[in-house]
Amino acid sequence: QVQVVESGGGLVQAGGSLRLSCTVSGLTFDDHAMGWFRQVPGKEREGVSCVRWSGNTTYYAASVKGRFTISRDNAKNTLYLQMNSLKPEDTGIYYCAVQQILYCSAPWSSPMKYNYWGQGTQVTVSS
């Protein structure tokens, strides 16, 4: 049984930083690209970032590029999202997701490309 568990969310002031983690079990972690999404009530789930199996190719939404960094530790079956210079508009529930294949299949920001999801972790950025 595949399990995807996020952690690291919380409340932070604008300009601050948070690091999210996502631990995956029940599959061969480095056989899959991984992604981060976020969602706020009333809006569609938004793709934030994706990283291929090796960690050496990454993609970002324009709204977070230069502020967020995705990375992975395949030895620990863990995905990370380092979020710096946070803004109130970054507030939302952040989800970790498993792609079906090794690389970030286009469009990487489509939730349809991911077949396992975590339960989400809340990030709140106050102004």
ABEGO torsion letter per residue (X at the ends): XBBBBBBGBEBBBBGBBBBBBBBBBGBBAAABBBBBBBBBBGBBBBBABBBBAAGABBBBBAAABGABBBBBBAAAGBBBBBBBGBBAAABEBBBBBBBABABBBOBAABAAABABBBAEBBBBBBX
